[in-house]
Amino acid sequence: METSRLKFRDWASLPEGVVNLISEKVKSVTDHVRFRAVCSPWRSASLPKPRHLPPQLPWLIIPWGSRDKNDDGIRVFYDLWEDKMRKLYLPETIGMVCCASCRGWLLLVSTEGKRLLLLNPLTGARIRLPPFATPFKDLNDQRDDTRYDHIWSDSYLGNFLIKKVTFSEDPTNPNCLIAVFLQTFNVFFYCHVGDLCWTRVDSHHKNYFFKPMDAMYYNGWFYLLCDRAMEIIEPNKPKHSSFYLLEETFDYVKMFLLEGKSGVLVVGFYNTEEEGGGGGDTLAAHDLNEGIVKCPKQKVDVYQYQEPRKFNQVTDTSNNVFFCGSGVFPHLTICSDEWDFLDGGCMYMECIDLSLEGEYESESSYSIYIAKMDNGMFEPLVSNIRKKPRVCPSAHTTWFQPSFF
């Protein structure tokens, strides 16, 4: 009996229109990279920077030491979508620390503060920003000889000085406005791509009793959030800022600003007393009796800012998912309707488990917990993502959403 031959389809010969239809069904950046790597016809029939991809599930950035003489430039990320570790060769990060992220870009700062760089780790695109060693100007175009390069002489402070970076649009656009927030000094800076110095944004209602919490640029306005007030500044009319005192109900250990579909969100949370007492750090604690690591229970409230001077509490968070990093680093939010399997009204929190080994050695272990926002009780989702010697000076992890833009 004649053995029938197996016939294999030549996938490379598919019509270009069919290949395009298939590529538009891909949802993740890693699947898109794999798709384009199948063969030359598939690569030529698909866009290197597709615009159909939904907002990506964040990757967790595992911190690295900025002063390691044997640094090979390989950075490690945890991909929540595929539950895998990703290794990227990023030589631009050698001698730099990652301070913040925004829309798929990492903000890198050298340990001496003389180099600032935006890097897209997927495309390799780089944008140099003005150093803080250069005198800046304020919104009234007045020159100020004050410099901020000296603060990077303290290696610990320099690593965490910049809390947030935010953009007005794609930073590769020369009209893009880039803003950074220095929480320690309650200072907000912005520049346009190609500028030689930063422009300083100062609060016109300084009060030493107000603790700076967060800042962002959204839809042509600067938002400065304190624990008791929020100020909204228009770049073209800096003296005509709006200042709103917050109600006593906004008494939270941590508050931050997020960009929602309908505008600016104010999120406040704190650890409950019965689960670790109101501290703001997301450090996991060992339960020696149960042999597990517990993450503090969090109370979370979300408010939507609306003109004029209104903060309406959001009672339905079924379309929102929050990702919380450790320390003071920015938080992220995505819409659950972009992903079929993602439940809304949830919060993902990264916790650092610090375990001591010997008298002088220490390790950091990273875990991710998930909780429904209506009860704040966290359950472990991924434990012991990576164990490595603790970065010194201590560095926190943060999230970023991989993007080609």
C-alpha positions, 0 to 999 in steps of 0.5 A: 500500500502506498504511503500517502505523503504529508503535505505542508502548507506554505504559510509564506505564500499567503496573500498579503491581505490575509496576512494583514487580517491575521496580524490585526488579531494579535493583541500583545507586543511579544506576539506581534514580534513573533508574528513578524519573525515568521518569514520575510513576507509576513514581516513586510506585510505587517507594520513594525509599529502597529496601532491596533494593539490595545494598551498592554498589560504592564511589565514589572521592571526588576531594578539593577545597580547603576555602579556595577563595573561588570554590568553587561546591560541586560535588563530583566522584566516580568511579563504579566501577560505570559507569566515569563521573564523577559531579558533585553539587552539595553546598553543605554542603561549602563551607569543609569538608573530608571526613575520612572516610566510613561507609555512604554518609555523609561526615564533614565538618569545618570548617578551624577544627574548630568544625563537624562534620557528617555528610552523605548526598550522595544524600539531602541528610540532615545530622546535626550533631555536637558540635564539638571546641571543647566540653569532653568527658567520659570513660566514667566520666562525669567532665568534662574541660576539655581541648579539641581545637579548637587542633589545627585551627589547623594546616591540614594536621593538621586536614584529616587528624586524624580517620581513621575514623567508624563507626556502630552503626546508621542515623545518622538514628535518635536511638539511633545511636552515632557514633564517631570515631578521632583516630589522631594522638592515639590517642583514640577519641570517641563520642556519640549523635545530639543529644549536646552533647559527645563522650565520650572512650574512652581505652586503659587499657593505654597504652604509648608503644611501641605505635603506634595503627593503627585503631579501630572500634565493632562490635556494642556494643564498642569495638576499639582496634588498635595495631601490637602489641596490640588492646584491646576495651572495653565502654562500660558497663564501661570498666574491664573492658577486654580487652587482647590482645598480638599475635603477631610475625607481625602485624608490618605497616606498615599495619593496619586493622579491617574489619567482616565478615559473621562479625565483626571482620577485622584486615587487615595489608599492606606494600609488598614490598622488591623493589617499593618497600621497605615504605613505606605510602603508595599513591603511584604511581611512573613507569617512564620506560623503559616509559612507565607508572605502577607501583603498589607490590606489596603483601603482604596478610594477613587475620585473623578475631578470635574469642573468646577471644583468637584471631586466625585467619588467613583463608586463603579470601578468595574472598568478600571484596573490599577497597578501599584508599584513599590515605594513612591513610584508612579502607578498605572491604570488600564481599562478592563474592557481592552482585555477579555480575561481581565476583571475590573475593579481590581488592584495589582500590587508589587511587594518586595520581600526582603530576606537576610542571608548571613550578617552582611548579605541580603536578597530581594524577592519580588511578588505580585498580589491582587485584590478586589477594590471593594475589600482590599484583601490581597491574595498572592498571584505570582510569588518569588518572581526573581531573587537577586542580591539587593540593589545598593543603594536600595531601588524599588521596582516599577511598572511600565506598559510596553509600547512601540510608540 
